Every structure is written in C-alpha cells, then in structure tokens.
Amino acid sequence: MAITAALVKELRDSTGAGMMDAKKALTETGGDMEAAIDWLRTKGLAKAAKKSGRTAAEGLVAVVVDGGKGVAVEVNSETDFVGKNADFQEFVGGIAKAALNVADVDTLLAADLGGKSVADTLTSKIATIGENMSVRRMATLEGATVVSYVHNAATAGMGKIGVLVALKGGDDALGKQIAMHIAAVNPAALSEADMDASVVEKEKQVQMDIARESGKPEQVIEKMIVGRMKKFVAESTLLNQQFVVNPDLTVGAAAAEAGAEITGFVRLEVGEGIEVEKEDFAAEVAKAAQG
C-alpha cells in the first residue's frame, strides 16, 4: 500500500507523533492505520491512541425517559444549521418517542409517526429541508430508575451528546451528576466484566511490547503489566473512574455512598465513528481552477 502524505497526516493527527515517525510506522505496518498506532505506542512515540471516531456528521441525539425505560436516538444531517431548525428538532423528538416502543432502527423506521412511517416521513423531510438525513442508531436502557442528560442541548431533550443512566436507589440528582460524568469522560464499559475481551487483550499486548522495549527481564515485565492493566481498566470503566464531581471517590464508591447502585448506561454522541473525506486547501483551489 502506498504511504501517502494524507495517510501520514491522519496518523499524526491521531497520535501526535512526528512526521518521520508516523511515516516509518506506516511503512513498518504496510499502511495499516490501527497497527501503525500500536507500533508508535510500542516505541513510545505516540502521545495518545486517539482511536475514537472523529465527529464528522451533524444532527442531534434525542433522549426520552418513560418510567423505568429510556431511549437515545441519533438522527444525522449534513450541516449543523439543520440541527437548529425547529422543524427538524420536532421531527427528531417524534422519532425518539416512537423509539420507546421498538427494539431496533429497522423497526423504528417502520413505526408510525403521525400517520406515516418514520421512513416515509424522513423522505419528506429530506425533500422539504433540502439535506440528506438518516436515522443512524438507537439504544435503550431499563432500570429501577432511569435518568437522562443532554450535553450542549439545542433544545429540551436533544443535543450533541445524549446520556442515560440506570440506577437502583439514589435519586435524580445523583443520576444527573453521573450522567454528566459519562458525557465528559466517555467510559468504555460499566465494569471490568463488561469490557470487550479483545480490547483488553490488545491493550495488554501493546503494554507488553512497550515494556519489552525497556529491556527489562520477563519476570519484571509481568509485574509491570499487572499494574498497567489495572490502571487501564480503572480509566476505562465507569465504576472505577475518578468521579468528576468528587475526584477523591470513584463513581462506584460515590454511588454506594449515596445508597445507590449503577446498573447500566448509554452514551451517544452525534457523528461518533463517522469520518468524511477532507480535501486540503491547495487541492480544493486546484480543483476549482480546473473548472
């Protein structure tokens, strides 16, 4: 695979590595971006493994709670301007309410929305508003108590980040604080038991490779890895993260102190994981000059 300047730039933007280091990483890994990030981390050349998707799509996330059930729905548009459109906001709110009674996006698209299906209404809105739009994803959460929070709200119940938290015990105020923490810190899972085993194993291997670069004996490396993986799990899981409201406590400990147990959470961010092709300014000018 050809190692292009664009590919090198993407890797530099993702890791903070120098240009020559990024180019070498891509050369060593045959242009595989994920492998190149891990290579840089192994060599201690990556400032951070920013693998989370960049927000490249616009639109809104809407959250609705009804009793012990909550739902979050992401509806995308081409521009941020549409997200501020009252007609679009009303449409997204209607979709979120309809989502309370369905299990997935396919069923949601077939659900009734004012006498027409969500899919047919979406087609009409595309024609009226003049932008391509899509109902991208939804997530539901059930519990004894479900609390919602919207960060950077465009209007009531919808904005750029939507969070749901399920609790046993506690109250809405505690749930709101925990939801705000989730919006800010973006935990990968509730607890270690809920983490993706392949993600944990991959991180362990990367940490092993980093440790081996130090030249230390294997028995020393094994002890080092135990501590590093413990830290990785603590930083990745909601219950073990330092609570932004009170960093002296973990989120799990803060909940327990308030007589509550966190049983689940959902976090959706507009455009998360979607990337769009970007042209550099020189290329854009050259294309315009060609007519």
Contacts in CASP RR format, 6 or more apart in sequence:
PFRMAT RR
TARGET T0000
AUTHOR 0000-0000-0000
METHOD contacts of the structure
MODEL  1
MAITAALVKELRDSTGAGMMDAKKALTETGGDMEAAIDWLRTKGLAKAAK
KSGRTAAEGLVAVVVDGGKGVAVEVNSETDFVGKNADFQEFVGGIAKAAL
NVADVDTLLAADLGGKSVADTLTSKIATIGENMSVRRMATLEGATVVSYV
HNAATAGMGKIGVLVALKGGDDALGKQIAMHIAAVNPAALSEADMDASVV
EKEKQVQMDIARESGKPEQVIEKMIVGRMKKFVAESTLLNQQFVVNPDLT
VGAAAAEAGAEITGFVRLEVGEGIEVEKEDFAAEVAKAAQG
1 30 0 8 1.000
1 31 0 8 1.000
3 23 0 8 1.000
3 26 0 8 1.000
3 27 0 8 1.000
3 30 0 8 1.000
3 31 0 8 1.000
6 280 0 8 1.000
7 26 0 8 1.000
7 31 0 8 1.000
7 33 0 8 1.000
8 19 0 8 1.000
8 22 0 8 1.000
8 23 0 8 1.000
8 26 0 8 1.000
10 33 0 8 1.000
11 17 0 8 1.000
11 22 0 8 1.000
11 25 0 8 1.000
11 26 0 8 1.000
11 33 0 8 1.000
11 36 0 8 1.000
11 37 0 8 1.000
11 40 0 8 1.000
12 18 0 8 1.000
12 19 0 8 1.000
12 22 0 8 1.000
13 50 0 8 1.000
14 33 0 8 1.000
14 37 0 8 1.000
14 49 0 8 1.000
14 50 0 8 1.000
14 51 0 8 1.000
15 22 0 8 1.000
15 37 0 8 1.000
15 40 0 8 1.000
15 41 0 8 1.000
15 45 0 8 1.000
15 46 0 8 1.000
15 47 0 8 1.000
15 48 0 8 1.000
15 49 0 8 1.000
15 50 0 8 1.000
16 46 0 8 1.000
16 47 0 8 1.000
16 48 0 8 1.000
17 25 0 8 1.000
17 40 0 8 1.000
17 45 0 8 1.000
17 46 0 8 1.000
17 47 0 8 1.000
18 45 0 8 1.000
21 40 0 8 1.000
21 43 0 8 1.000
21 45 0 8 1.000
22 36 0 8 1.000
22 40 0 8 1.000
25 36 0 8 1.000
25 37 0 8 1.000
25 39 0 8 1.000
25 40 0 8 1.000
25 43 0 8 1.000
25 45 0 8 1.000
26 32 0 8 1.000
26 33 0 8 1.000
26 36 0 8 1.000
28 36 0 8 1.000
28 39 0 8 1.000
29 35 0 8 1.000
29 36 0 8 1.000
29 39 0 8 1.000
34 51 0 8 1.000
37 46 0 8 1.000
37 49 0 8 1.000
37 51 0 8 1.000
38 49 0 8 1.000
38 202 0 8 1.000
38 206 0 8 1.000
38 209 0 8 1.000
40 46 0 8 1.000
41 49 0 8 1.000
41 206 0 8 1.000
41 210 0 8 1.000
42 206 0 8 1.000
42 209 0 8 1.000
42 210 0 8 1.000
42 213 0 8 1.000
43 213 0 8 1.000
44 210 0 8 1.000
44 213 0 8 1.000
52 186 0 8 1.000
52 272 0 8 1.000
52 273 0 8 1.000
53 272 0 8 1.000
53 273 0 8 1.000
53 274 0 8 1.000
53 275 0 8 1.000
54 273 0 8 1.000
54 275 0 8 1.000
55 160 0 8 1.000
55 269 0 8 1.000
55 270 0 8 1.000
55 271 0 8 1.000
55 272 0 8 1.000
55 273 0 8 1.000
55 274 0 8 1.000
56 271 0 8 1.000
56 273 0 8 1.000
56 274 0 8 1.000
56 275 0 8 1.000
56 276 0 8 1.000
57 76 0 8 1.000
57 77 0 8 1.000
57 78 0 8 1.000
57 136 0 8 1.000
57 270 0 8 1.000
57 271 0 8 1.000
57 274 0 8 1.000
57 276 0 8 1.000
58 76 0 8 1.000
58 77 0 8 1.000
58 78 0 8 1.000
58 79 0 8 1.000
58 80 0 8 1.000
58 82 0 8 1.000
58 83 0 8 1.000
58 270 0 8 1.000
58 271 0 8 1.000
59 74 0 8 1.000
59 75 0 8 1.000
59 76 0 8 1.000
59 77 0 8 1.000
59 80 0 8 1.000
59 82 0 8 1.000
59 83 0 8 1.000
59 88 0 8 1.000
59 92 0 8 1.000
59 270 0 8 1.000
59 271 0 8 1.000
60 74 0 8 1.000
60 75 0 8 1.000
60 83 0 8 1.000
60 88 0 8 1.000
60 89 0 8 1.000
60 92 0 8 1.000
60 154 0 8 1.000
60 158 0 8 1.000
60 159 0 8 1.000
60 160 0 8 1.000
60 270 0 8 1.000
61 72 0 8 1.000
61 73 0 8 1.000
61 74 0 8 1.000
61 75 0 8 1.000
61 150 0 8 1.000
61 158 0 8 1.000
61 159 0 8 1.000
61 160 0 8 1.000
61 161 0 8 1.000
61 162 0 8 1.000
61 268 0 8 1.000
61 269 0 8 1.000
61 270 0 8 1.000
62 72 0 8 1.000
62 73 0 8 1.000
62 75 0 8 1.000
62 92 0 8 1.000
62 93 0 8 1.000
62 94 0 8 1.000
62 95 0 8 1.000
62 96 0 8 1.000
62 157 0 8 1.000
62 158 0 8 1.000
62 159 0 8 1.000
63 70 0 8 1.000
63 71 0 8 1.000
63 72 0 8 1.000
63 73 0 8 1.000
63 96 0 8 1.000
63 148 0 8 1.000
63 149 0 8 1.000
63 150 0 8 1.000
63 157 0 8 1.000
63 158 0 8 1.000
63 162 0 8 1.000
63 163 0 8 1.000
63 164 0 8 1.000
64 70 0 8 1.000
64 71 0 8 1.000
64 93 0 8 1.000
64 96 0 8 1.000
64 97 0 8 1.000
64 99 0 8 1.000
64 100 0 8 1.000
64 148 0 8 1.000
64 157 0 8 1.000
65 146 0 8 1.000
65 147 0 8 1.000
65 148 0 8 1.000
65 164 0 8 1.000
66 100 0 8 1.000
67 146 0 8 1.000
68 142 0 8 1.000
68 143 0 8 1.000
68 144 0 8 1.000
68 145 0 8 1.000
68 146 0 8 1.000
68 166 0 8 1.000
69 100 0 8 1.000
69 140 0 8 1.000
69 141 0 8 1.000
69 142 0 8 1.000
69 143 0 8 1.000
69 146 0 8 1.000
70 100 0 8 1.000
70 140 0 8 1.000
70 141 0 8 1.000
70 142 0 8 1.000
70 146 0 8 1.000
70 148 0 8 1.000
70 164 0 8 1.000
71 96 0 8 1.000
71 99 0 8 1.000
71 100 0 8 1.000
71 138 0 8 1.000
71 139 0 8 1.000
71 140 0 8 1.000
71 141 0 8 1.000
71 164 0 8 1.000
72 96 0 8 1.000
72 138 0 8 1.000
72 139 0 8 1.000
72 140 0 8 1.000
72 141 0 8 1.000
72 148 0 8 1.000
72 162 0 8 1.000
72 163 0 8 1.000
72 164 0 8 1.000
72 266 0 8 1.000
72 268 0 8 1.000
73 92 0 8 1.000
73 95 0 8 1.000
73 96 0 8 1.000
73 99 0 8 1.000
73 108 0 8 1.000
73 135 0 8 1.000
73 137 0 8 1.000
73 138 0 8 1.000
73 268 0 8 1.000
74 135 0 8 1.000
74 136 0 8 1.000
74 137 0 8 1.000
74 138 0 8 1.000
74 268 0 8 1.000
74 270 0 8 1.000
74 271 0 8 1.000
75 91 0 8 1.000
75 92 0 8 1.000
75 95 0 8 1.000
75 133 0 8 1.000
75 134 0 8 1.000
75 135 0 8 1.000
75 136 0 8 1.000
76 133 0 8 1.000
76 134 0 8 1.000
76 136 0 8 1.000
76 270 0 8 1.000
76 271 0 8 1.000
76 274 0 8 1.000
77 83 0 8 1.000
77 88 0 8 1.000
77 129 0 8 1.000
77 131 0 8 1.000
77 132 0 8 1.000
77 133 0 8 1.000
78 131 0 8 1.000
78 132 0 8 1.000
78 133 0 8 1.000
79 131 0 8 1.000
82 88 0 8 1.000
82 129 0 8 1.000
82 131 0 8 1.000
82 133 0 8 1.000
83 89 0 8 1.000
83 154 0 8 1.000
84 154 0 8 1.000
85 129 0 8 1.000
86 155 0 8 1.000
87 125 0 8 1.000
87 128 0 8 1.000
87 129 0 8 1.000
88 125 0 8 1.000
88 129 0 8 1.000
88 133 0 8 1.000
89 154 0 8 1.000
89 155 0 8 1.000
89 158 0 8 1.000
91 121 0 8 1.000
91 125 0 8 1.000
92 158 0 8 1.000
93 157 0 8 1.000
93 158 0 8 1.000
94 113 0 8 1.000
95 108 0 8 1.000
95 113 0 8 1.000
95 118 0 8 1.000
95 135 0 8 1.000
96 158 0 8 1.000
98 108 0 8 1.000
98 111 0 8 1.000
98 112 0 8 1.000
98 113 0 8 1.000
98 118 0 8 1.000
99 108 0 8 1.000
99 111 0 8 1.000
99 138 0 8 1.000
99 140 0 8 1.000
100 140 0 8 1.000
101 111 0 8 1.000
102 108 0 8 1.000
102 111 0 8 1.000
103 140 0 8 1.000
104 138 0 8 1.000
105 135 0 8 1.000
105 136 0 8 1.000
105 137 0 8 1.000
105 138 0 8 1.000
108 118 0 8 1.000
108 135 0 8 1.000
108 138 0 8 1.000
109 117 0 8 1.000
109 118 0 8 1.000
109 119 0 8 1.000
109 122 0 8 1.000
109 135 0 8 1.000
110 117 0 8 1.000
110 118 0 8 1.000
110 119 0 8 1.000
111 117 0 8 1.000
111 118 0 8 1.000
112 118 0 8 1.000
113 121 0 8 1.000
114 121 0 8 1.000
116 124 0 8 1.000
118 135 0 8 1.000
122 133 0 8 1.000
122 134 0 8 1.000
122 135 0 8 1.000
125 133 0 8 1.000
126 132 0 8 1.000
126 133 0 8 1.000
136 271 0 8 1.000
137 268 0 8 1.000
139 164 0 8 1.000
139 266 0 8 1.000
139 268 0 8 1.000
140 266 0 8 1.000
141 164 0 8 1.000
141 165 0 8 1.000
141 166 0 8 1.000
141 264 0 8 1.000
141 265 0 8 1.000
141 266 0 8 1.000
142 166 0 8 1.000
143 166 0 8 1.000
143 167 0 8 1.000
143 168 0 8 1.000
143 263 0 8 1.000
143 264 0 8 1.000
144 166 0 8 1.000
144 167 0 8 1.000
144 168 0 8 1.000
144 169 0 8 1.000
144 263 0 8 1.000
145 166 0 8 1.000
145 167 0 8 1.000
145 168 0 8 1.000
145 169 0 8 1.000
145 170 0 8 1.000
145 171 0 8 1.000
145 172 0 8 1.000
145 175 0 8 1.000
146 164 0 8 1.000
146 165 0 8 1.000
146 166 0 8 1.000
146 167 0 8 1.000
147 164 0 8 1.000
147 165 0 8 1.000
147 167 0 8 1.000
147 172 0 8 1.000
147 175 0 8 1.000
147 176 0 8 1.000
147 178 0 8 1.000
147 179 0 8 1.000
148 157 0 8 1.000
148 162 0 8 1.000
148 163 0 8 1.000
148 164 0 8 1.000
148 165 0 8 1.000
148 179 0 8 1.000
149 162 0 8 1.000
149 163 0 8 1.000
149 165 0 8 1.000
149 175 0 8 1.000
149 176 0 8 1.000
149 179 0 8 1.000
149 180 0 8 1.000
149 182 0 8 1.000
149 183 0 8 1.000
150 157 0 8 1.000
150 158 0 8 1.000
150 159 0 8 1.000
150 161 0 8 1.000
150 162 0 8 1.000
150 163 0 8 1.000
151 159 0 8 1.000
151 160 0 8 1.000
151 161 0 8 1.000
151 162 0 8 1.000
151 163 0 8 1.000
151 180 0 8 1.000
151 183 0 8 1.000
151 184 0 8 1.000
152 159 0 8 1.000
152 160 0 8 1.000
152 161 0 8 1.000
153 159 0 8 1.000
154 160 0 8 1.000
159 270 0 8 1.000
160 269 0 8 1.000
160 270 0 8 1.000
161 183 0 8 1.000
161 267 0 8 1.000
161 268 0 8 1.000
161 269 0 8 1.000
161 270 0 8 1.000
162 183 0 8 1.000
162 266 0 8 1.000
162 267 0 8 1.000
162 268 0 8 1.000
162 269 0 8 1.000
163 179 0 8 1.000
163 180 0 8 1.000
163 182 0 8 1.000
163 183 0 8 1.000
163 265 0 8 1.000
163 266 0 8 1.000
163 267 0 8 1.000
163 268 0 8 1.000
164 179 0 8 1.000
164 265 0 8 1.000
164 266 0 8 1.000
165 175 0 8 1.000
165 178 0 8 1.000
165 179 0 8 1.000
165 182 0 8 1.000
165 262 0 8 1.000
165 264 0 8 1.000
165 265 0 8 1.000
166 262 0 8 1.000
166 263 0 8 1.000
166 264 0 8 1.000
166 265 0 8 1.000
167 174 0 8 1.000
167 175 0 8 1.000
167 178 0 8 1.000
167 255 0 8 1.000
167 260 0 8 1.000
167 261 0 8 1.000
167 262 0 8 1.000
167 263 0 8 1.000
168 260 0 8 1.000
168 261 0 8 1.000
168 263 0 8 1.000
169 259 0 8 1.000
169 260 0 8 1.000
169 261 0 8 1.000
170 255 0 8 1.000
170 258 0 8 1.000
170 259 0 8 1.000
170 260 0 8 1.000
171 258 0 8 1.000
174 255 0 8 1.000
174 258 0 8 1.000
174 260 0 8 1.000
175 260 0 8 1.000
177 243 0 8 1.000
177 245 0 8 1.000
178 238 0 8 1.000
178 251 0 8 1.000
178 254 0 8 1.000
178 255 0 8 1.000
178 262 0 8 1.000
178 265 0 8 1.000
179 265 0 8 1.000
180 244 0 8 1.000
180 245 0 8 1.000
181 238 0 8 1.000
181 241 0 8 1.000
181 243 0 8 1.000
181 244 0 8 1.000
181 245 0 8 1.000
181 251 0 8 1.000
182 238 0 8 1.000
182 265 0 8 1.000
182 267 0 8 1.000
183 267 0 8 1.000
184 244 0 8 1.000
185 241 0 8 1.000
185 244 0 8 1.000
186 267 0 8 1.000
186 269 0 8 1.000
187 236 0 8 1.000
187 237 0 8 1.000
187 238 0 8 1.000
187 241 0 8 1.000
187 265 0 8 1.000
187 267 0 8 1.000
188 195 0 8 1.000
188 196 0 8 1.000
188 199 0 8 1.000
188 236 0 8 1.000
188 237 0 8 1.000
189 195 0 8 1.000
189 196 0 8 1.000
189 236 0 8 1.000
189 237 0 8 1.000
189 238 0 8 1.000
190 237 0 8 1.000
190 238 0 8 1.000
190 239 0 8 1.000
190 262 0 8 1.000
190 263 0 8 1.000
190 264 0 8 1.000
190 265 0 8 1.000
191 237 0 8 1.000
191 238 0 8 1.000
191 239 0 8 1.000
191 240 0 8 1.000
192 233 0 8 1.000
192 237 0 8 1.000
192 240 0 8 1.000
194 237 0 8 1.000
195 233 0 8 1.000
195 236 0 8 1.000
195 237 0 8 1.000
200 229 0 8 1.000
200 232 0 8 1.000
200 233 0 8 1.000
203 229 0 8 1.000
203 232 0 8 1.000
204 225 0 8 1.000
204 229 0 8 1.000
207 224 0 8 1.000
207 225 0 8 1.000
207 228 0 8 1.000
207 229 0 8 1.000
207 232 0 8 1.000
208 221 0 8 1.000
208 225 0 8 1.000
211 221 0 8 1.000
211 224 0 8 1.000
211 225 0 8 1.000
211 228 0 8 1.000
212 221 0 8 1.000
216 224 0 8 1.000
233 240 0 8 1.000
234 240 0 8 1.000
234 241 0 8 1.000
234 250 0 8 1.000
235 241 0 8 1.000
238 251 0 8 1.000
238 252 0 8 1.000
238 262 0 8 1.000
238 265 0 8 1.000
239 250 0 8 1.000
239 251 0 8 1.000
239 252 0 8 1.000
239 255 0 8 1.000
239 262 0 8 1.000
240 250 0 8 1.000
240 251 0 8 1.000
240 252 0 8 1.000
241 250 0 8 1.000
241 251 0 8 1.000
242 249 0 8 1.000
242 250 0 8 1.000
242 251 0 8 1.000
243 249 0 8 1.000
243 250 0 8 1.000
243 251 0 8 1.000
243 252 0 8 1.000
243 253 0 8 1.000
243 254 0 8 1.000
245 254 0 8 1.000
246 254 0 8 1.000
249 257 0 8 1.000
251 262 0 8 1.000
252 262 0 8 1.000
255 261 0 8 1.000
255 262 0 8 1.000
279 287 0 8 1.000
END
